[in-house]
Amino acid sequence: MELKLTRPICFFDLETTGIDICKDRIVEISILKVFPNGNRESKTWLVNPTIPIPASSTAVHGISDEKVANEPTFKELAPQVYNMIKDSDLAGYNSDRFDIPLLAEELLRAEYDFDMKSRVSVDVQTIFHKKEERTLSAALKFYCGKALENAHSAEADTTATYEILKAQLDRYPDLENDMKTLSEFTTRKKSVDFAGFIALDDKGREIFTFGKHKGALVESVFDSEPGYFGWIQNADFPLYTKKVLTAIKLRKLNNKF
């Protein structure tokens, strides 16, 4: 089944130096852009992460310091990446919990104001886990009858994810072929930021999910303890989390005037 699209959607996959969203960096990115008319555009880049790639990560994806020594940094690639995804929804495998948050951090470091306000995301892994409980390789075998060649190659994983979503739509008639509906189906929780430090309560208000102010309204904490905002901005929190909190603080200040 082909996807019913009202706007482009970018399937993407990252290979990285590790799994810490704040500290780790991209070493390979592959994007498959699918347009409403069915046309496709694909780009894959190796990336110099500017930090050492641990041997344990190289053992997974096969990308070493030497392999990317002469490749562009993400900051140099950011204009191309941003231009490719700026008008698109996003999709990936485990993308809501890892790939999108890490991509957001890299784009914000490169001074591109990335957010998800005008787009939706579809996490193919969530559909798979809700329906079958398997891995990416097993998903491709289960849904498409194919073996995943070159696993942990960003391009191979990206293409596999695209093929799996189409096959999932064929297999499950209750899944609506609509990106907004699929995004809602694959959303695990109502987080305001990618890392889950800020969530929405049952009235749609932002609350903290961690620390001494867990469960408290963000705006109320900013009133009772003004220094808490500054502490977060100077601490080791994701850039996107800081961006969200800054927007809340500015909104509160603007509402006073």
N, C-alpha and C positions, 0 to 999 in steps of 0.2 A: 504494500500500500504506500503510495506516495504521500508526502506530508501536505496538509492543507495549510497554506501560509498566507497571512495578510501582510507580512513584512519579512525580510530576510532573517534567517537564523544561522548562527555560527556555532558549529560543533568544534570543540577544541580540546586539546590535551597538552599537559605540561610534563616535561621531565625536569627534575630539580636537584639541588644539592642536598635536600633533606625535606623534612615534613614540618618544620617550624615556620609558620606563616610570617612571623615578624622578621626572622633572621635569615631564612634560606632564600635562594635565588633560582631563577629559571635558567636551565642549560639548553633546553630545546622547547620550541612551541610549534604546534601544527594547528592550522585553522582550516576548516572546510565550511565555506559559506554557501548556503543553499537559498536560492531566490524563489519567490512565489511562482514564477513561470517554469520552475524546474531546473534552471541553469545552475551550475555549480562553479565555484572558484576555490582553489586550494593553494595554500602557502605553508611552507615549513622552513623554520629558521633554527640553526644552531646559535647559541648565545654564550658569550663570554660572561660568566657570572660575577667576575671581579673578585671572587673569593675562592679558596681551594674547594675542589669537589672531593668529598670523603671517599675512600676506597669502597666503603659499604654501598654508597650510592652508585658508583661506577659499576660495581658488580651487578646491580639491578638493570641499569639502562645502557651500559657500555660506553658512556661518554666520560672521557677523562679530561684532565687539565690540558694535556697536550692537544687533544682533538679540538678544543675550543679556544686555544690560545690566540689565534688570529681571527676569530669571529667577532662580529660587532657586539657591543654591550646592549643590554635591554634598553637603556636610555637612548641609544642610537637607533634602535629598531622601533621604539615606541610610536613614532608618527605613523609608520606603516601598520602596526598592530591596531592602533586606535582608529585609524581611518577605515580599517576593514570591519571592525565590530561596532562602530559608533551608531549605526542605524539598525542594529540587529538585536534580536533576542539571542540568548546563549543556551547551549546544551553541552553536556559532557557526561562522563562516568565518574561518579563521586565528586562532581563539579561544585555542588552547593557547599560542601564541607571543606574542599581543599583548593581546586583549581581556580574558581572564581575569587575566593578571598586572596589567594596568592597573586593572581593577576592584578587585582585591585591594588595591592600593596606596591607591586612593581610600577604600575601606571602612576600612582600617586607620587612615588619617589621620583619618577620622570617628569613630574609636574603636569600630569594630565588628570583632569577632574572627573574621574570615573565614578559612576554610581549606577544603581539598578532602578531608579525611580521611573524611567520611561521604557523599561523593558522587563521581560519575564525570563525565567530560567527553567529548563527542564533537565532534571537529573535522571538519566537513564538507569543508573544503578538502583535508585529508589524504586522505580517501576519493577525492575528485575527482582529486587529483594522482597518487595511486597507480594510478588506473584510466584517466584520460584526459589529464592535464596541461593544464589550462585555467584561465581566470579566472572570477570569479563571474558576470559577464554571459554568458560563453560557456557556463558550466555551466547556467544557467537556460535558455538557448537549446537546448543539447544534450539535457538531460534532460526539460525540460518544454515545449519548443517555443514559449517565450515570450521577448519582448524585455524587458530590465530597464529599466523606466521609473523615473526619479528615482534613478539610481545615486548612491551616496554620501549618500543619505538613510537614516538609521539604520532607520527603519520599513520602507522598501522593501527594504533589504538583509536585514533580519531575516526578513521574510516570504519572500523569495526563498530564503534558507537553509533554512527549514522545508520549503518545497515541493521543493527539490532533494534533501534527505535522503529524503523519502518516495519520490521518483522513483528514487533510487539503489537503494533496497531492492527496487523493482519490477524494475529492470534487472539487478541482480547477485544471482542466486539463492544465491551463496556467502556473501553478507553476511547474518549472522543478525540478525533483528529483535529485538535485545536491547541495551539501552543499555550494560551492562557490557562485552559483547563488542565493540560498536562503539567504546567508549572504548579498549579494548586495541588494536584495529585502527588507531585514529587517533593513538595515543601514539607520538611520534617517538623519545623516549629516556627513560631512567629517571632523571629529575631529581627531587630532593627539593623544591627550590624552583622557582618558575616561571621565573626568569631563567637557570637552569642553572649557577649557581655551586657547587651541591652535588649530587652524583650518588650512586648506589649502586654499589658494586663487585660482583663476581660472588658474593660472600657476603652481599649485602644490607646492607653497612655503609656509612655516610655517608663520602664522600671529597670533598675540594676539587677543583675542576676548573680552577683558575686560579692564577696567581702562583707564588711560590717553594714553596708547599706543594701544588702540583698533583699529584694522585694519592695524597696522604697522607690517612690517616684523620683525620676531624675531631676525634675524642676524643683521639687521640694528639697532635695539634698543640696542643690546649688544655692537655695535660699538659706538653709540652716548652716551649711558648711561651705562657704564660697571657695575656700582653698582646695577643696576636693577636685574641682575641675583642673586647677593648675597642677595638682599632683599627678593626675592621669596624663595630662599633656606632656609631662616630663618623665613619665615612667615608660616601661617597655610594653606598651599596648600597641596593637595594630594601628597603622595610620588611618585606616577606614573607620575604626572605632572612634578615634580622636576627631575625625571629620564629622561624624554623626553627632557627637557630643557638642562640638562647636556650633553646629547648625541648631541644635536644641537651645543652647545658651543664647545665640543671636536671636532666635525666634522669641524667646522670653523677653529679652531686652527690647525688641521692636514692639512687643505687645504692651509695653509700659508707656509708649508714646502715642 
